[in-house]
Each structure stands twice: as structure tokens, then as C-alpha cells.
Amino acid sequence: MGLQALTYLVVGLTFAIYIGIAIWARAGSTSEFYAAGGSVHPVLNGMATGADWMSAASFISMAGLIAAFGYGGCLFLMGWTGGYVLLAMLLAPYLRKFGKFTVPSFFSTRYYSKGAGTVGVVCLLIASLTYIIGQMTGVGVAFSRFLGVSNATGIFIGMGIVFMYAVFGGMKGITYTQVAQYCVLILAYTVPAIFISLNLTGNPLPQLGLGSDLVGTDVSLLSKLDQISMDLGFAEYTTNFRGSMLNTFVYTFSLMIGTAGLPHVIMRFFTVPTVKDARSSAGWALVFIAILYTTAPAVAAMAKMNLLTTVNPAIMQGGDITAADAQIVYEERPDWMKRWEVTGLLKFTDKNGDGRIQYYNDKSKDPKFAAAGWAGNELNVNRDIMVLANPEIALLPNWVIALVAAGGLAAALSTAAGLLLAISSAISHDLIKEKLMPDISEKGELMAGKISMACSILVAGYLGLNPPDFAAGTVAIAFGLAASSIFPALMMGIFSKTMNKQGAIAGMLAGIGVTMLYVFAHKGIFFIKGTEFLGVFGGKPSFFFGIEPNAFGAIGALVNFAVAFGVKNMTPAVPEDIAKMVEDVRIPKGSKAVDGAH
């Protein structure tokens, strides 16, 4: 069976499974729609949490970022993993005990103010909609490459699939669908990694293969990759650093606290019966997440090695990479290059007219490249294709390539569904039920939730088809927005008995406001007399202490904390019953029931 037909078969089977689960797990009440009835087993919830959290960014982009940046790219791995640990230890059990299954509901009750809940809804919508752009983009990329359809058609198909199991199933349908999606995505990620690790190092475990010697040599994979990278004018792979130390620290911290503030992940801990189960499911989720995250560095290094040796076949034999015949002839390029060129994510420009592909760092000052007649790097490889193209580069069987396509789609769709439910819940429960129509019946609220979900899918599809100008790096920006607004308010709500509603509201507005201002100003959206604001002069970025916009969420969080405590000290104290409630939440004695009234 050909690759195209096999891909259609594998992807079609996974979609059939998702839809079948949605039909089986239809939500019949608000409790099932918002929190799966609070009856999900901790192990299954751990798998669903892993799928919910490991988005297209984790599956498709993370290894590509590590491959591109080397050691410095691991800040994404450390930030996202550390953030999940922070969420599991400091937030999830207490929020589960509190009994409110949405973040805005927690804010409304804890800060004794519908205004705090409304601000929470606004912050949630901004962060979630920004995050969902990346998921829909990932769906379009995977569909356009593997199913031979346009990017727009791919997004429409993805919208239809999510509609089938999210609108009808709610959290119940999404949870069990995400269990299936986790199985698909983890197999799709690890199976090719095992094959490639065996091919390169003879070790079936990619985590160990990363530190092993290449087959038939006494040279380690990483040592050879370091040597090749430097020969091509790039920085040494294992020591390459992304920006300044301060920027790396702030970027990592922003991703960490942004992860802990993501509402669609927080909601997962209300689907289990007890606080104990919430802690258990958090532990299981970390195990399931670790399988992919410990594999990612190996996937990145091996993908980089395969790409460089494909373009420069003489490398593995120790030949001179600048020799005239060291690079492959463009007309003889492998089939995987031809397939990815169609997507526009891989481009070749013959700058010196020799018909060969020169792939090197043209910013390097090494004179050997000019002496060899090279006129600049001729191959542009989008880093997002590294995982998806890796099996093709390594010449793995077609069924493995088809499995990777299904895995990439599972990762994007699972997170998109979780985000859409968080958005839908904020609109139907926190706005309509809590504020606009408090007397609405359960049946009416359930219908409002489904309509909100359908509308959210349409908005998400539109953003995927027409991404804003700041779409590059939207995932990191989304984490920054959550870090600067939601995370501080959650932490203060749980661990500070004295934080009042005025402080919390002012802090959230200040945190997300300064972060959005910094991000948008850098993108050239805000201007003052023709000059871009916040240190961007004449189109040349001048970051605040070298901190990138995508990392600014950590600074926004500090602003949030500072403003909140400053305002708190100048406004009336917290009511005694609220202070007692906060103290009770931190005492591990049972939990409130999760039902349609919470």
C-alpha cells in the first residue's frame, strides 16, 4: 500500500475511534459536560492530562526547537515540565478541594466578587485563544503534508472532528477521547525514535542512544554532531545557548508559571472523585508526559544528524564538507525533500548556480565557505517539520510515517479540545449562569455550553485560517499571558488569606496589560509619533534587559504580584469568612462535590 493511502487509512481509523468514543460518552448533564461527572479513574485522567497538556508545540515543535538551538532549546522542555510539577504540587489539589471546576468560578468565590470572575474570564479567553492559534496551525500543517489537502481544508476537517466529540461529549467525551489520543501520539513519537536510535547507535532506547557511540565507530553521537555543526559554521550543539543567561532564565520561568496557570489543564483535576485522586492523577500524568519529554532531546539530536548527513553525505566518512562533490545534487534529492517542498516548509535556492545543496551557517566568518565557492545557505528548513519529517529522512517504513501523521494530529486536536472546553465553560457557566442568567435551568445551561463550544470552534478555525500578525511564537506568548494574569491570582488566592478582591483584580489587569503592551509594541502594533513604543526604534528591537517578548510573562507576573499587594494594603481587608475559607482549603480534609452547581 502506498504512503498516501496508508496515511489516509491510519488517520481515518484514529478519527473513527475518536468519534465512536464521543458517541459512547455523550454528556447528559452539566456535571458531565464540565467535569466528566467527577468519576474518571486517576490513571485514565493522567493519560488524558498528558494528551491535553502535550500539544502540537510539544509533539511537533519542541524537538525542532532543540534541534535548531541545541542545548539552549532545552529551556522549553525544562519550562513546560517544571510548570507541570508546580501545578501538580501547589495548585491542583487545593483547587480540587475548593470544588469550583473553572478558574473564573474560583476567582468569583475566593475574591467574593463577580468582577474578579469577569476579569478571570477575560484573561482566560485572551490566553486560550492565543494558544489555540498554534494548535489549529499545527492541524493545518499536518493535514496539508500528509493528506495532500490545502492548509485551509485541513483546518476545516480538524474543526469538524473536534465538533463531533467536544460539543456532544463535553469534558466526558473529551476525557476518554484524549486517553485514545495519548496512546496514538505516544506511539507515534516513540516508535520512530526507537527505529532511528537503533539505526544510528544500535541502542533501542533513544534516551540511552543519545549518549551512545555511532554504529561501527568509537565516536559518540553528540560528539559527532558537535563536530559537524562546527564544521558547518554553527555553534557547538551541546553548548549552544539561546540569548543571554537572564533571558534564558526568565523565558524558562515564564513557561513554567504559564503552564501552571493554563485553565484547560487545571480543569482536568476536577474530573476525579477526590483530592487524593487528583494528586494521584497528577503523578500519573507526569509519568506519561515524561515518556515523551525524555525522548525529545534524542529525537532532536538524531533528526539534526540525519538532516546534516543527508545534505552532506561525505560527513560520515570524514570527508571535506566544502569539497565540490561533498553535497548532494539538488536534482537527485531524496523523495522526502520533494514532498516537503510542496508544503513550502522546505525551500531551496541555488545561490551559486552549482546545482548542489549548500546547508551551512552563512553568518559564519570562516573563509573556507567563500573559498569553496559557496554564496550563502541555500536550504531553508522550517524547524516545525523536524519531527514529522524525521521518519522520512531516516527512510523508515511507510506505516511509521503514517503513524507520525496521526500522532501529530492527535496532539493538536487533544489540546484544542481542552482549550475549547475551557473557553466554552467560561462563557456558559461563568458569564451566562453566574452573571447574566442565574436562574437558567440545567438543561438550558447545558445547551448554552454546547452552543458556546460550537461558536468557539468557529472562532478557533478563523484564527487558524487568519492568524494575527504576532502568530509567530503564539504558544510561548499564550504561556506568558497565563503567567502574568492567572497564575499569580491563583497562588495568592490559595496561599494568602489577606489578598482582597481589589488587589487581585488590579494585579490581573496590570500583569496581562503590561505583557500585552510589551508583546504588541515589539510587533509594531503600538506607535508613538511614528516610532515604535517600548524600545523598538526604527524597526530594530531593543528588548527590556535583553528579554524577548515571548519571555515577558514572568516580568508581567512580578508586576501582578507587586500591584496586587500594593492595592491590597490600601483597600479594605478580606472578610473573616473568606480568610477562614482559604485556611480550610489548605487543610487536607476531604473535598467538595463537583456538580452542576459548582
ZAMARGU-4260 file (C-alpha; in steps of 0.2 Angstrom, whole numbers, plus 5000, padded with zeros to 4 digits):
<rodrens>
0) 5000/5000/5000 | 5007/5017/4995 | 5011/5030/5008 | 4996/5042/5004 | 4983/5028/5005
5) 4991/5021/5021 | 4991/5038/5029 | 4973/5040/5025 | 4969/5023/5032 | 4978/5026/5049
10) 4972/5044/5051 | 4954/5038/5046 | 4955/5024/5059 | 4960/5036/5073 | 4946/5048/5069
15) 4934/5034/5069 | 4939/5029/5086 | 4938/5047/5092 | 4920/5049/5085 | 4915/5032/5092
20) 4921/5037/5109 | 4911/5053/5108 | 4895/5044/5104 | 4898/5032/5119 | 4902/5046/5131
25) 4889/5059/5127 | 4887/5072/5141 | 4869/5071/5149 | 4871/5084/5162 | 4881/5100/5166
30) 4892/5090/5178 | 4897/5078/5164 | 4899/5092/5152 | 4911/5102/5163 | 4919/5089/5174
35) 4915/5072/5167 | 4904/5069/5182 | 4920/5069/5193 | 4921/5050/5191 | 4936/5047/5180
40) 4949/5035/5186 | 4966/5043/5191 | 4976/5033/5179 | 4965/5037/5164 | 4964/5055/5170
45) 4983/5055/5170 | 4983/5049/5152 | 4970/5062/5147 | 4980/5076/5156 | 4996/5071/5146
50) 4987/5072/5130 | 4978/5089/5135 | 4995/5096/5140 | 5006/5089/5126 | 5000/5100/5112
55) 5006/5102/5094 | 5020/5113/5102 | 5026/5098/5112 | 5024/5085/5098 | 5029/5095/5083
60) 5039/5110/5088 | 5049/5106/5104 | 5061/5094/5096 | 5063/5105/5081 | 5067/5120/5093
65) 5080/5109/5102 | 5087/5103/5085 | 5088/5121/5080 | 5095/5129/5096 | 5104/5114/5103
70) 5107/5115/5122 | 5098/5132/5123 | 5082/5124/5116 | 5080/5114/5131 | 5073/5129/5140
75) 5056/5124/5133 | 5057/5106/5139 | 5063/5112/5157 | 5050/5126/5157 | 5035/5116/5152
80) 5040/5101/5163 | 5044/5111/5178 | 5027/5120/5176 | 5018/5104/5177 | 5026/5099/5193
85) 5022/5116/5200 | 5004/5114/5195 | 5003/5097/5202 | 5011/5101/5219 | 5005/5119/5223
90) 4988/5122/5214 | 4979/5106/5208 | 4975/5098/5225 | 4969/5114/5233 | 4958/5119/5218
95) 4951/5102/5218 | 4946/5103/5236 | 4939/5120/5233 | 4926/5112/5222 | 4925/5125/5208
100) 4928/5117/5191 | 4933/5133/5182 | 4946/5146/5186 | 4934/5161/5185 | 4922/5152/5197
105) 4936/5151/5209 | 4940/5169/5207 | 4922/5174/5210 | 4921/5164/5226 | 4938/5167/5233
110) 4938/5185/5229 | 4920/5187/5234 | 4917/5197/5218 | 4908/5194/5202 | 4920/5207/5195
115) 4935/5196/5199 | 4927/5182/5190 | 4924/5193/5175 | 4942/5198/5174 | 4947/5180/5175
120) 4936/5176/5160 | 4944/5190/5150 | 4961/5184/5155 | 4956/5165/5151 | 4949/5170/5134
125) 4965/5180/5129 | 4977/5166/5134 | 4967/5152/5127 | 4963/5160/5111 | 4981/5164/5108
130) 4986/5147/5112 | 4973/5139/5101 | 4980/5148/5086 | 4996/5137/5087 | 4985/5121/5088
135) 4975/5125/5073 | 4991/5130/5063 | 4998/5113/5068 | 4982/5104/5062 | 4984/5113/5045
140) 5002/5109/5043 | 5000/5090/5047 | 4984/5089/5035 | 4992/5098/5021 | 5008/5087/5021
145) 5001/5070/5024 | 4984/5070/5017 | 4988/5081/5002 | 4975/5094/5005 | 4976/5113/5007
150) 4980/5121/5024 | 4963/5128/5025 | 4954/5111/5021 | 4965/5103/5034 | 4959/5116/5047
155) 4941/5113/5042 | 4942/5095/5044 | 4950/5097/5061 | 4936/5109/5066 | 4923/5095/5061
160) 4932/5081/5071 | 4933/5092/5087 | 4915/5097/5084 | 4909/5079/5084 | 4917/5074/5101
165) 4918/5090/5110 | 4901/5098/5108 | 4891/5082/5111 | 4903/5074/5124 | 4909/5089/5134
170) 4923/5085/5147 | 4916/5067/5147 | 4919/5064/5129 | 4935/5074/5128 | 4942/5065/5143
175) 4940/5047/5135 | 4945/5054/5118 | 4961/5061/5125 | 4965/5044/5133 | 4964/5037/5115
180) 4974/5052/5108 | 4988/5050/5121 | 4990/5032/5115 | 4991/5037/5097 | 5003/5052/5100
185) 5015/5042/5112 | 5016/5028/5100 | 5019/5040/5085 | 5033/5049/5095 | 5042/5034/5102
190) 5041/5021/5088 | 5051/5031/5075 | 5063/5036/5089 | 5067/5018/5093 | 5070/5014/5075
195) 5081/5029/5072 | 5091/5026/5088 | 5094/5008/5083 | 5100/5013/5066 | 5112/5026/5072
200) 5118/5019/5089 | 5112/5001/5090 | 5103/5006/5106 | 5084/5003/5106 | 5081/5016/5120
205) 5083/5034/5112 | 5086/5041/5130 | 5102/5030/5131 | 5105/5031/5112 | 5108/5050/5114
210) 5124/5046/5124 | 5129/5031/5114 | 5143/5029/5101 | 5138/5029/5082 | 5136/5011/5075
215) 5153/5005/5069 | 5163/5019/5077 | 5170/5024/5094 | 5163/5042/5092 | 5148/5047/5102
220) 5133/5054/5093 | 5134/5070/5102 | 5152/5072/5099 | 5150/5069/5080 | 5135/5081/5080
225) 5146/5094/5089 | 5160/5092/5076 | 5148/5093/5061 | 5139/5108/5067 | 5156/5117/5070
230) 5162/5112/5053 | 5147/5120/5045 | 5149/5136/5055 | 5136/5133/5068 | 5139/5134/5087
235) 5143/5118/5096 | 5127/5108/5098 | 5129/5103/5116 | 5134/5121/5122 | 5124/5132/5111
240) 5115/5145/5122 | 5099/5155/5117 | 5102/5173/5121 | 5108/5179/5137 | 5108/5170/5154
245) 5095/5182/5160 | 5084/5180/5145 | 5085/5161/5146 | 5081/5161/5165 | 5066/5172/5163
250) 5060/5163/5147 | 5061/5146/5157 | 5052/5154/5172 | 5038/5161/5161 | 5035/5145/5153
255) 5034/5136/5170 | 5022/5148/5178 | 5012/5149/5162 | 5010/5131/5162 | 5004/5131/5180
260) 4991/5144/5175 | 4984/5136/5160 | 4965/5134/5163 | 4962/5119/5152 | 4975/5109/5162
265) 4968/5114/5179 | 4951/5109/5174 | 4957/5091/5172 | 4959/5089/5191 | 4940/5091/5194
270) 4936/5075/5184 | 4942/5063/5198 | 4932/5059/5213 | 4943/5065/5227 | 4958/5076/5232
275) 4968/5060/5234 | 4964/5055/5216 | 4969/5072/5210 | 4986/5070/5217 | 4987/5053/5210
280) 4982/5058/5193 | 4995/5072/5193 | 5008/5059/5197 | 5002/5048/5183 | 5001/5062/5171
285) 5019/5066/5175 | 5024/5048/5171 | 5015/5049/5154 | 5022/5066/5150 | 5040/5060/5154
290) 5039/5046/5141 | 5039/5060/5128 | 5049/5073/5136 | 5064/5062/5140 | 5063/5056/5122
295) 5063/5073/5114 | 5081/5078/5116 | 5086/5061/5107 | 5073/5065/5093 | 5081/5082/5091
300) 5099/5077/5090 | 5096/5062/5079 | 5085/5072/5067 | 5098/5085/5066 | 5111/5072/5062
305) 5101/5064/5049 | 5097/5080/5040 | 5115/5086/5040 | 5121/5069/5034 | 5108/5068/5020
310) 5113/5085/5013 | 5132/5081/5016 | 5134/5063/5013 | 5153/5064/5015 | 5152/5069/5033
315) 5150/5051/5040 | 5166/5046/5030 | 5176/5060/5037 | 5176/5069/5020 | 5179/5088/5017
320) 5162/5096/5018 | 5167/5110/5007 | 5173/5099/4993 | 5164/5102/4977 | 5156/5085/4977
325) 5153/5084/4996 | 5134/5090/4995 | 5120/5081/4986 | 5114/5087/4969 | 5098/5095/4970
330) 5090/5085/4956 | 5095/5069/4965 | 5087/5075/4981 | 5078/5062/4991 | 5059/5060/4989
335) 5055/5067/5007 | 5063/5084/5002 | 5051/5084/4986 | 5036/5080/4997 | 5040/5094/5010
340) 5044/5107/4997 | 5026/5106/4991 | 5021/5112/5009 | 5033/5127/5007 | 5041/5122/5024
345) 5057/5117/5015 | 5064/5128/5002 | 5080/5128/4991 | 5088/5142/4982 | 5103/5139/4971
350) 5113/5155/4975 | 5130/5149/4967 | 5122/5140/4952 | 5132/5124/4955 | 5116/5113/4957
355) 5121/5106/4974 | 5113/5110/4991 | 5124/5120/5002 | 5117/5120/5020 | 5128/5130/5032
360) 5128/5145/5043 | 5131/5159/5031 | 5133/5171/5046 | 5149/5162/5050 | 5166/5172/5046
365) 5175/5156/5042 | 5184/5160/5025 | 5183/5141/5020 | 5165/5143/5014 | 5169/5158/5002
370) 5185/5148/4996 | 5174/5134/4991 | 5163/5145/4981 | 5148/5145/4992 | 5137/5161/4991
375) 5126/5158/5006 | 5115/5145/5014 | 5103/5138/5001 | 5092/5127/5011 | 5078/5134/5022
380) 5071/5120/5034 | 5056/5125/5045 | 5060/5118/5062 | 5042/5113/5064 | 5045/5099/5051
385) 5059/5090/5060 | 5048/5078/5070 | 5036/5075/5056 | 5049/5073/5043 | 5061/5063/5054
390) 5055/5046/5049 | 5055/5050/5031 | 5073/5057/5032 | 5078/5041/5041 | 5070/5030/5027
395) 5058/5021/5039 | 5043/5011/5033 | 5028/5019/5027 | 5017/5014/5041 | 5028/5023/5054
400) 5027/5039/5043 | 5008/5037/5043 | 5008/5034/5062 | 5018/5050/5065 | 5004/5059/5055
405) 4991/5053/5066 | 5001/5057/5081 | 5004/5075/5076 | 4985/5077/5073 | 4981/5069/5090
410) 4992/5081/5099 | 4985/5096/5091 | 4967/5090/5092 | 4968/5085/5110 | 4974/5101/5116
415) 4962/5111/5105 | 4948/5102/5113 | 4954/5106/5130 | 4956/5124/5126 | 4939/5125/5118
420) 4931/5117/5133 | 4939/5130/5145 | 4933/5144/5134 | 4915/5136/5132 | 4914/5134/5151
425) 4920/5152/5155 | 4906/5158/5143 | 4892/5147/5148 | 4895/5144/5166 | 4905/5159/5172
430) 4896/5173/5161 | 4879/5166/5157 | 4875/5156/5173 | 4884/5165/5186 | 4881/5183/5180
435) 4869/5186/5166 | 4856/5172/5169 | 4857/5165/5186 | 4840/5157/5185 | 4844/5147/5169
440) 4839/5128/5171 | 4852/5114/5170 | 4846/5109/5153 | 4847/5127/5147 | 4865/5129/5154
445) 4870/5113/5145 | 4863/5119/5129 | 4872/5136/5132 | 4888/5126/5134 | 4886/5117/5118
450) 4882/5132/5108 | 4897/5141/5116 | 4908/5127/5111 | 4902/5127/5093 | 4905/5146/5092
455) 4922/5144/5100 | 4927/5131/5087 | 4922/5143/5073 | 4932/5157/5081 | 4947/5145/5083
460) 4945/5140/5065 | 4945/5158/5059 | 4961/5162/5069 | 4969/5146/5062 | 4965/5152/5044
465) 4969/5171/5048 | 4982/5171/5061 | 4986/5188/5068 | 5002/5197/5064 | 5010/5191/5080
470) 5006/5172/5076 | 5025/5168/5076 | 5028/5161/5094 | 5010/5161/5099 | 5012/5146/5110
475) 5025/5155/5120 | 5015/5171/5121 | 5000/5162/5127 | 5010/5154/5141 | 5016/5172/5145
480) 4999/5179/5146 | 4993/5165/5158 | 5009/5168/5168 | 5006/5186/5170 | 4987/5185/5174
485) 4980/5169/5180 | 4995/5161/5190 | 4998/5175/5202 | 4979/5176/5206 | 4978/5158/5209
490) 4993/5157/5220 | 4988/5172/5231 | 4970/5165/5231 | 4977/5149/5239 | 4991/5155/5250
495) 4987/5172/5255 | 4972/5174/5267 | 4974/5193/5266 | 4973/5196/5247 | 4957/5205/5244
500) 4946/5207/5228 | 4953/5225/5224 | 4971/5218/5224 | 4968/5203/5214 | 4958/5212/5201
505) 4971/5226/5199 | 4985/5213/5199 | 4977/5203/5185 | 4974/5219/5174 | 4991/5226/5177
510) 5000/5209/5174 | 4991/5205/5157 | 4991/5223/5152 | 5010/5226/5153 | 5013/5209/5145
515) 5002/5213/5130 | 5009/5230/5129 | 5027/5223/5128 | 5022/5210/5115 | 5012/5220/5104
520) 5023/5235/5105 | 5038/5225/5099 | 5027/5218/5085 | 5025/5236/5079 | 5006/5237/5083
525) 5008/5252/5095 | 5016/5268/5089 | 5021/5285/5096 | 5023/5298/5083 | 5030/5285/5070
530) 5042/5277/5082 | 5038/5260/5089 | 5035/5261/5108 | 5044/5251/5122 | 5062/5252/5115
535) 5059/5247/5096 | 5067/5261/5087 | 5067/5261/5068 | 5062/5243/5067 | 5077/5237/5077
540) 5071/5228/5093 | 5079/5233/5109 | 5072/5222/5122 | 5070/5226/5140 | 5086/5220/5148
545) 5088/5208/5133 | 5071/5199/5137 | 5062/5193/5122 | 5043/5197/5121 | 5039/5178/5122
550) 5048/5178/5139 | 5040/5193/5146 | 5026/5184/5155 | 5037/5181/5170 | 5040/5200/5172
555) 5021/5203/5170 | 5019/5191/5184 | 5030/5201/5195 | 5020/5216/5191 | 5004/5207/5195
560) 5011/5202/5212 | 5018/5220/5216 | 5002/5229/5211 | 4990/5216/5220 | 4999/5218/5236
565) 5001/5237/5234 | 4982/5239/5231 | 4978/5227/5245 | 4987/5237/5258 | 4977/5252/5253
570) 4960/5245/5252 | 4948/5236/5265 | 4953/5219/5272 | 4947/5202/5267 | 4930/5197/5276
575) 4933/5185/5290 | 4923/5171/5282 | 4934/5172/5266 | 4950/5171/5276 | 4943/5156/5286
580) 4938/5148/5269 | 4956/5150/5262 | 4963/5142/5278 | 4951/5127/5277 | 4956/5124/5259
585) 4974/5122/5264 | 4969/5109/5277 | 4969/5091/5269 | 4952/5085/5275 | 4941/5080/5260
590) 4934/5090/5246 | 4918/5097/5240 | 4907/5088/5227 | 4909/5093/5209 | 4892/5095/5202
595) 4882/5107/5191 | 4880/5120/5205 | 4899/5122/5207
</rodrens>
